Amino acid sequence: MDTSALIKLLVSPCSPVDDMSICDYRINLSDPMGNVLGSYPSGPTMSTAMILLLTGLFLKLVLTIFTIGIKVPTGLFIPSLAIGAIMGRMLGVAIEQIVVINASHPFVAKMCKSSQPCISPGLYAMVGAAATLGGVSRMTISLVVMMLELTGGLNYIIPLMVATMISKWTGDRLTKGSIYEEQIRLNGYPYLGEHDELEHMWIAADVMQPSDPDSPLFVITQDGMTVLDLETLLNTSDVKGFPVVVSQQSPYLVGWVTRRDLRWALDHERHLDATINDDSPVYFTNYSCDIQVDEAGPVPLCFRNVVDLSPTTVTDQTPMETVLDFFRKLGLRQIVVTHNGCLLGILTKKDVLRHLLRHSRIR
């Protein structure tokens, strides 16, 4: 039986003509108490069905834990619904039998009505499925709407809403994010959640790299670099981009060049012109590219088209709350930190996440 069919079986009510072990009841139509409760004592094969459900619950839970941790597109919705439906069905059957055993108790007589079944294990399975999926994914309104569309009735909206909210609150007490956010953090992906916050008033200079202003930073000067210098820079670094400055002595920010664009430009120029050698000068500004070049010297290269002349920048005194908003709302990979126009450092998402984990809390 596939998982979808199992979920359908668990959430469906039993009828007198069902011959499955999960619907094995000792139905006695002449029993007046059974007619009042709408429930009957379990049959001999019901215990076997509960053991099979318990075994299936354990296997499904273990397999889901393994599959969600490996990069296999096995899905999460259906396994979570199945796990919750199994637990809900088992709980519903247990409560149903408790009610049947204590049918003469005043509380049972007060709560149960003769016009409808007192306990419906299928409803317990439905609520359990919604609660499990809500606790795993932290969905609320969308999950309730989805379950209402699956059931096609408004009679179950109250238990579904209550179960969904309780499961979300319980999950938030245990972990601060859904299963997807936890997997992102376990895999080290640079993801900033909406609820990530700082405990202290940090500024950009506290988080930027390099943290020491005297530490070296991989930069490109707008003039004076050769093809060999750029090749060496690409081979000795693993960063995704380089800031372009006026010079090493005057590090005023000019723009930003990504590693991919720089590599493509070098390979493209070498492919077009075989006379280009390691001593060929490379210019990154319009002014330098328009200078008359000595024909006897090496062939110059003009890379002004690969330079982003307006990268996102912040000052060294910018609050980190503002930097977090930039990363979240603009989808940036890095932010350049400057002071009076001079380059100081780089801020990346990974730098911010490391700082959050080290000095603050992630909610």
C-alpha positions, -999 to 999 in steps of 0.1 A, spaced: 0 0 0 14 34 -10 15 63 14 -14 82 -1 -37 52 1 -26 47 37 -35 82 46 -69 79 30 -75 47 49 -65 62 82 -87 93 80 -117 74 67 -145 63 91 -153 26 94 -185 12 82 -202 -21 91 -192 -36 58 -155 -30 61 -135 -62 65 -101 -46 73 -85 -53 106 -83 -16 114 -121 -16 113 -126 -48 133 -153 -41 158 -177 -65 176 -208 -48 164 -239 -57 183 -269 -38 169 -290 -50 198 -267 -34 223 -284 -1 233 -252 14 247 -235 8 214 -263 25 195 -260 55 218 -222 58 216 -219 49 180 -188 28 189 -182 -8 198 -156 -29 214 -126 -38 193 -124 -72 175 -97 -98 178 -77 -84 149 -77 -48 160 -47 -54 183 -28 -68 153 -37 -37 133 -24 -15 161 9 -34 162 13 -30 124 5 7 127 31 11 155 57 -7 134 48 14 104 51 46 125 86 37 136 98 27 101 82 58 85 97 81 111 132 66 107 131 66 69 118 102 68 146 113 91 172 98 67 156 109 35 151 145 46 188 146 56 201 135 22 198 153 -11 170 131 -25 137 146 -38 115 123 -17 92 151 -3 82 160 32 44 167 31 31 132 24 55 114 49 46 140 76 9 136 70 13 98 72 32 99 104 7 122 120 -23 102 107 -9 70 121 -4 85 156 -38 102 154 -55 70 144 -39 50 172 -48 76 197 -84 78 184 -88 40 187 -74 41 222 -98 68 234 -127 51 216 -121 19 236 -118 39 268 -151 55 261 -167 21 253 -153 5 285 -166 34 306 -199 39 287 -219 41 319 -198 69 334 -218 102 338 -192 122 319 -194 99 289 -232 100 290 -232 138 291 -207 143 263 -218 117 238 -250 122 217 -270 94 202 -274 112 169 -237 108 159 -206 87 169 -190 98 201 -154 91 190 -142 91 154 -107 77 150 -106 91 114 -110 126 128 -81 120 152 -60 108 123 -69 139 103 -60 163 132 -28 143 139 -17 147 103 -23 184 103 -5 188 137 26 169 125 29 187 93 23 220 111 50 213 136 75 203 109 68 231 84 54 257 109 26 265 85 -6 278 100 -34 294 79 -23 277 46 -22 243 63 -57 247 77 -70 258 43 -53 228 27 -68 204 51 -102 219 47 -99 215 9 -89 178 14 -118 171 38 -144 193 21 -162 203 53 -162 231 78 -171 209 107 -134 201 114 -120 237 113 -119 242 150 -99 211 159 -76 216 129 -69 252 139 -62 243 175 -39 214 166 -20 235 140 -14 264 164 -4 241 193 20 222 171 36 254 159 40 268 194 55 236 206 79 235 177 89 271 183 98 262 218 120 233 207 137 249 176 135 284 162 128 274 126 111 250 103 127 218 90 137 237 59 155 265 79 172 239 100 185 220 69 198 253 55 217 260 86 231 224 89 243 226 53 259 260 59 240 279 33 241 317 36 205 322 46 192 350 67 157 344 82 132 370 88 134 365 126 172 366 128 181 395 151 210 410 169 212 414 207 237 443 207 242 475 186 269 462 163 282 482 134 296 472 100 332 477 111 327 450 138 317 423 113 335 432 81 365 412 67 393 418 72 385 429 108 420 444 111 424 475 89 461 466 84 453 431 71 457 426 33 426 426 11 424 413 -24 418 443 -45 423 454 -82 437 488 -90 421 507 -119 455 512 -136 489 496 -134 479 459 -133 490 434 -159 475 401 -172 500 382 -150 489 402 -119 453 393 -125 460 356 -132 480 355 -100 452 371 -81 427 346 -94 449 316 -86 458 327 -51 424 336 -39 390 320 -37 367 350 -32 338 356 -55 347 392 -65 372 420 -61 368 457 -53 384 481 -78 403 510 -62 423 539 -76 456 526 -62 471 508 -33 482 541 -18 448 558 -25 422 530 -20 392 551 -31 365 527 -43 359 527 -80 337 496 -85 333 459 -82 343 430 -105 331 395 -100 355 366 -103 335 350 -131 334 381 -152 371 387 -147 380 352 -157 357 353 -187 372 387 -199 408 373 -197 400 341 -216 379 360 -241 407 386 -249 433 358 -251 411 340 -276 406 370 -298 442 383 -298 471 359 -297 496 388 -292 484 393 -257 510 382 -231 515 383 -194 529 419 -196 499 433 -213 484 462 -191 448 460 -180 427 491 -175 393 493 -157 382 529 -163 372 549 -193 399 575 -189 427 549 -189 412 530 -218 412 562 -239 449 570 -234 470 567 -265 491 536 -262 526 531 -276 523 507 -305 557 492 -297 546 481 -262 524 452 -251 488 451 -262 466 468 -236 433 454 -224 402 475 -214 379 458 -189 356 487 -181 326 468 -193 329 442 -166 331 467 -137 301 475 -116 306 512 -110 278 514 -84 282 485 -59 262 485 -27 282 502 -1 278 512 36 300 532 59 319 516 87 295 531 112 264 517 96 243 497 122 242 460 115 204 460 116 205 481 84 230 457 69 207 428 77 178 446 59 200 451 29 209 414 26 173 403 32 154 428 9 180 433 -19 192 397 -21 229 409 -20 259 385 -18 283 411 -5 284 447 7 315 470 4 324 489 36 340 523 31 351 553 51 350 587 34 351 568 1 381 547 9 378 509 10 379 493 44 365 458 40 338 435 26 307 421 43 292 388 31 262 368 42 284 342 57 303 368 77 270 381 91 257 345 99 290 337 117 287 368 137 251 360 146 260 326 158 289 338 177 276 369 194 238 369 193 208 346 191 189 334 160 152 331 167 
